[in-house]
C-alpha cells in the first residue's frame, strides 16, 4: 500500500514526527478486513483550523482506480467517516484512537463489515 502526504499546514520539520505517529496508527488498522491494501493507497493530511489555531491530522484511504477517498480517519476527533454516506456523519466515534483501531479490526457496524471496492 502506497503512503504519502497530500497536504500539510505545519512546519516541514514536523512532518517526520507526524508521519511516525500516523504510521503507528496505520500499521494497526492495515490488517482490517474493511481495507483492501492491494486496491487502495493512503494519504496523510494536516489541516489548520484557523479559528482555533490548531492543526489536526487525518488519514485518507483512497481507491487506486478512481483516486476517490473511501475512508477518513480523523485523529483529533477520533472519528471515522466513509464515502458510503458522503462523509456526512461518522460511522464510528471513539474516546481514543485505540477504540478506533479496535473497531477497524474487530468491530461490526451494519453496512460496513465488508471491504469496499
C-alpha positions as CSV (number, residue, x, y, z in Angstrom):
1,X,0.0,0.0,0.0
2,X,1.4,3.4,-1.0
3,X,1.5,6.1,1.7
4,X,2.3,9.8,1.3
5,X,1.4,13.3,2.4
6,X,-1.4,15.1,0.3
7,X,-1.1,18.4,2.1
8,X,0.1,19.9,5.3
9,X,-0.2,23.2,7.2
10,X,2.7,22.7,9.6
11,X,6.4,23.3,9.5
12,X,8.2,20.8,7.3
13,X,10.3,19.7,10.3
14,X,7.1,18.5,11.9
15,X,6.3,16.0,9.2
16,X,8.8,13.4,10.4
17,X,7.1,13.2,13.8
18,X,3.6,13.4,12.3
19,X,4.5,10.6,9.8
20,X,5.8,8.4,12.6
21,X,2.6,9.0,14.8
22,X,0.2,8.4,11.9
23,X,2.2,5.5,10.7
24,X,1.8,3.7,14.0
25,X,-2.0,4.1,13.8
26,X,-2.0,3.0,10.2
27,X,0.1,-0.1,11.0
28,X,-2.5,-1.2,13.5
29,X,-5.5,-0.8,11.1
30,X,-4.0,-2.3,8.0
31,X,-4.9,-5.9,9.0
32,X,-8.6,-4.8,8.9
33,X,-10.9,-6.7,6.6
34,X,-12.5,-3.3,5.9
35,X,-9.5,-2.4,3.9
36,X,-8.1,-3.7,0.6
37,X,-4.4,-2.9,0.6
38,X,-3.9,-4.1,-3.0
39,X,-6.6,-1.7,-4.3
40,X,-6.1,1.3,-2.0
41,X,-3.5,3.8,-1.1
42,X,-3.0,6.1,1.9
43,X,-2.7,9.9,2.1
44,X,-1.8,11.8,5.3
45,X,-3.4,15.3,5.6
46,X,-2.8,18.0,8.1
47,X,-5.3,20.9,8.3
48,X,-5.1,24.1,10.3
49,X,-8.3,25.2,12.0
50,X,-7.8,29.0,11.7
51,X,-10.4,29.8,14.3
52,X,-8.9,27.5,17.0
53,X,-5.3,27.9,15.6
54,X,-4.8,24.2,16.0
55,X,-3.7,21.6,13.5
56,X,-5.5,18.3,13.1
57,X,-4.4,15.3,11.1
58,X,-6.3,12.8,9.0
59,X,-5.6,9.5,7.3
60,X,-7.3,9.2,4.0
61,X,-7.7,5.7,2.5
62,X,-8.3,6.1,-1.3
63,X,-9.2,3.9,-4.2
64,X,-6.3,3.3,-6.6
65,X,-8.5,3.2,-9.7
66,X,-10.8,6.2,-9.1
67,X,-8.5,8.1,-6.7
68,X,-11.5,8.9,-4.6
69,X,-11.4,8.9,-0.8
70,X,-13.1,5.9,0.7
71,X,-12.3,6.3,4.4
72,X,-11.2,9.3,6.5
73,X,-9.8,8.7,10.0
74,X,-9.9,11.9,11.9
75,X,-7.1,11.7,14.6
76,X,-8.1,14.7,16.7
77,X,-11.8,14.0,16.7
78,X,-11.3,10.2,17.0
79,X,-13.9,9.6,14.3
80,X,-14.1,7.6,11.1
81,X,-16.0,8.7,8.0
82,X,-16.9,6.7,4.9
83,X,-17.8,7.7,1.3
84,X,-20.9,5.4,1.5
85,X,-22.7,8.2,3.4
86,X,-20.8,11.1,1.7
87,X,-18.7,11.7,4.8
88,X,-21.7,13.5,6.3
89,X,-21.8,11.6,9.6
90,X,-19.1,9.5,11.3
91,X,-19.6,5.7,11.1
92,X,-17.8,5.4,14.4
93,X,-16.8,7.8,17.2
94,X,-14.3,6.7,19.7
95,X,-13.0,8.0,23.0
96,X,-9.5,7.1,22.0
97,X,-7.6,6.0,18.9
98,X,-7.3,2.6,20.5
99,X,-11.1,2.3,20.2
100,X,-11.0,3.3,16.5
101,X,-8.3,0.7,15.8
102,X,-10.3,-2.0,17.6
103,X,-13.4,-1.1,15.6
104,X,-11.4,-1.4,12.3
105,X,-10.1,-4.8,13.4
106,X,-13.0,-6.3,15.3
107,X,-16.0,-4.1,15.2
108,X,-19.0,-4.5,13.2
109,X,-21.4,-1.8,12.0
110,X,-24.2,-2.6,9.7
111,X,-23.2,-2.0,6.1
112,X,-19.6,-1.6,6.9
113,X,-18.5,-5.2,7.7
114,X,-17.1,-6.0,4.2
115,X,-14.3,-4.4,2.2
116,X,-15.4,-1.8,-0.2
117,X,-14.2,-1.7,-3.9
